[in-house]
Amino acid sequence: MASKQEILHNMIEPIVASLGCELWGLEYLTQGRYTTLRLFIDAPAGVSLEECEKVSRQVSSVLDVEDPIDGEYTLEVSSPGMDRPLYTPAHYARYVGETVNVRLRMARDGRRRFKGDIVKVEGDDVVINVEGKDIVLPVDAIDKANIVPRYDEIISKIDGAKDK
């Protein structure tokens, strides 16, 4: 049986695609009687506030009709941002060479948090170089992973644009 998150993903992905965006990720969070449905959308040229609003309105309308979430919930729609979360092997493959912060579901060798460069993706495993050592992590074992933004590069690009 599909999880609530999978059901929501399958329902929402075509809506987001029809609006010219990619459903980068979906987080379904429940805490007591409070539920938050967080959508991260992306597009080749980036995501504007107007696109987030458009996706929010369309998704909200479908959720009102289909009613897949019991009780009240909060819908959040945003860009994945510079420190974008990674969810799938394809996401990791897209960012090979980038630095990533990873938190595992369960400790490995006495630790749950790793920071390193994505070396490659092999099937459903991601290889991360941590402190000079390659570590193979199954994507299913990763609780949360985010790209570490390269602020120095961004600042130098801004400074370079100012000089022109």
C-alpha positions as CSV (number, residue, x, y, z in Angstrom):
1,M,0.0,0.0,0.0
2,A,1.3,3.4,-0.9
3,S,2.2,5.9,1.8
4,K,0.3,9.2,2.2
5,Q,3.4,11.0,0.9
6,E,3.4,8.8,-2.3
7,I,-0.3,9.3,-2.8
8,L,0.1,13.1,-2.5
9,H,3.2,13.1,-4.8
10,N,1.3,11.1,-7.5
11,M,-1.7,13.5,-7.2
12,I,0.3,16.7,-7.2
13,E,3.1,16.1,-9.7
14,P,1.0,16.3,-12.8
15,I,-0.6,19.6,-11.6
16,V,2.8,21.1,-11.1
17,A,4.1,19.9,-14.4
18,S,1.0,21.3,-16.2
19,L,2.0,24.7,-14.8
20,G,5.5,24.4,-16.4
21,C,7.4,23.5,-13.2
22,E,9.0,20.4,-11.7
23,L,7.9,19.0,-8.4
24,W,11.3,18.9,-6.8
25,G,10.2,17.5,-3.5
26,L,7.2,17.0,-1.2
27,E,7.3,16.8,2.6
28,Y,4.2,15.6,4.5
29,L,4.7,16.4,8.2
30,T,2.2,15.7,11.0
31,Q,2.7,16.8,14.6
32,G,-0.3,16.0,16.7
33,R,-3.3,17.5,15.0
34,Y,-1.2,19.8,12.9
35,T,-0.3,18.9,9.4
36,T,2.0,20.7,6.9
37,L,2.3,19.8,3.3
38,R,5.4,21.4,1.9
39,L,6.1,21.5,-1.8
40,F,9.3,22.4,-3.5
41,I,9.0,23.4,-7.1
42,D,11.7,24.2,-9.6
43,A,12.0,25.4,-13.2
44,P,14.9,25.9,-15.6
45,A,14.8,29.7,-15.2
46,G,14.2,29.5,-11.4
47,V,10.9,30.0,-9.6
48,S,9.1,33.3,-9.0
49,L,6.7,34.1,-6.3
50,E,3.9,34.3,-8.9
51,E,4.6,30.7,-9.9
52,C,4.5,29.6,-6.3
53,E,1.2,31.3,-5.9
54,K,-0.2,29.7,-9.1
55,V,0.9,26.2,-8.0
56,S,-0.5,26.8,-4.5
57,R,-3.9,27.8,-5.9
58,Q,-4.2,24.9,-8.3
59,V,-2.9,22.3,-5.8
60,S,-5.2,23.7,-3.1
61,S,-8.2,23.4,-5.4
62,V,-7.5,19.7,-6.2
63,L,-6.8,18.9,-2.5
64,D,-10.2,20.5,-1.6
65,V,-12.0,18.3,-4.1
66,E,-10.0,15.0,-3.5
67,D,-9.7,15.5,0.3
68,P,-6.7,13.2,0.8
69,I,-5.6,14.9,4.1
70,D,-7.7,14.4,7.2
71,G,-8.5,17.6,9.1
72,E,-6.9,20.9,8.6
73,Y,-3.5,21.4,7.1
74,T,-1.1,24.1,6.0
75,L,0.1,24.1,2.3
76,E,3.5,25.7,1.7
77,V,4.9,26.1,-1.8
78,S,8.5,27.4,-2.4
79,S,11.6,27.1,-4.4
80,P,14.1,24.5,-3.2
81,G,16.6,27.4,-2.7
82,M,20.3,27.4,-2.8
83,D,20.6,24.9,0.0
84,R,18.1,22.6,-1.8
85,P,17.1,19.3,-0.3
86,L,17.9,16.2,-2.2
87,Y,15.4,13.3,-2.3
88,T,16.1,10.9,-5.1
89,P,19.2,9.3,-6.7
90,A,18.6,11.5,-9.8
91,H,18.9,14.6,-7.5
92,Y,22.2,13.4,-6.2
93,A,23.4,12.6,-9.7
94,R,22.5,16.1,-10.8
95,Y,24.8,17.6,-8.2
96,V,27.9,15.3,-8.4
97,G,30.9,17.4,-7.3
98,E,28.9,19.6,-4.9
99,T,29.2,19.5,-1.2
100,V,26.3,18.1,0.8
101,N,25.2,17.9,4.4
102,V,23.6,14.5,5.2
103,R,21.7,13.3,8.2
104,L,21.1,9.5,8.4
105,R,18.0,7.9,9.8
106,M,20.2,5.7,12.0
107,A,23.8,6.1,13.1
108,R,26.6,4.6,11.1
109,D,30.0,4.1,12.7
110,G,28.7,6.1,15.6
111,R,27.5,9.1,13.7
112,R,24.4,10.3,11.9
113,R,25.7,13.5,10.3
114,F,28.2,13.7,7.4
115,K,29.4,16.6,5.2
116,G,31.2,15.8,2.0
117,D,31.3,16.0,-1.8
118,I,29.0,13.8,-3.9
119,V,31.4,11.6,-5.9
120,K,28.8,9.5,-7.9
121,V,25.6,7.6,-7.7
122,E,25.4,3.9,-8.2
123,G,21.8,2.7,-8.5
124,D,20.1,3.7,-5.2
125,D,23.4,4.4,-3.4
126,V,25.2,7.7,-3.3
127,V,29.0,7.9,-2.8
128,I,30.1,10.8,-0.7
129,N,33.7,11.8,0.0
130,V,34.0,12.7,3.7
131,E,37.3,13.8,5.0
132,G,39.2,12.0,2.1
133,K,37.3,8.7,2.5
134,D,34.5,7.6,0.1
135,I,31.4,6.4,2.0
136,V,28.5,4.6,0.2
137,L,25.1,5.6,1.6
138,P,21.8,4.1,0.4
139,V,19.4,6.9,-0.4
140,D,16.8,5.1,1.7
141,A,19.1,5.5,4.8
142,I,19.3,9.2,4.4
143,D,16.8,11.2,6.5
144,K,17.8,14.6,5.2
145,A,20.3,16.0,2.7
146,N,21.0,19.5,1.5
147,I,23.4,21.1,-0.9
148,V,25.9,23.4,0.8
149,P,25.7,26.7,-1.1
150,R,28.9,28.2,-2.4
151,Y,28.4,31.7,-1.2
152,D,31.9,32.8,-2.1
153,E,31.3,32.0,-5.8
154,I,28.0,33.8,-5.7
155,I,29.5,36.9,-4.1
156,S,32.3,37.0,-6.6
157,K,29.8,36.8,-9.5
158,I,27.8,39.7,-8.0
159,D,31.0,41.7,-7.6
160,G,32.1,40.9,-11.2
161,A,28.7,42.1,-12.4
162,K,29.1,45.4,-10.5
163,D,32.5,46.0,-12.1
164,K,31.0,45.9,-15.6
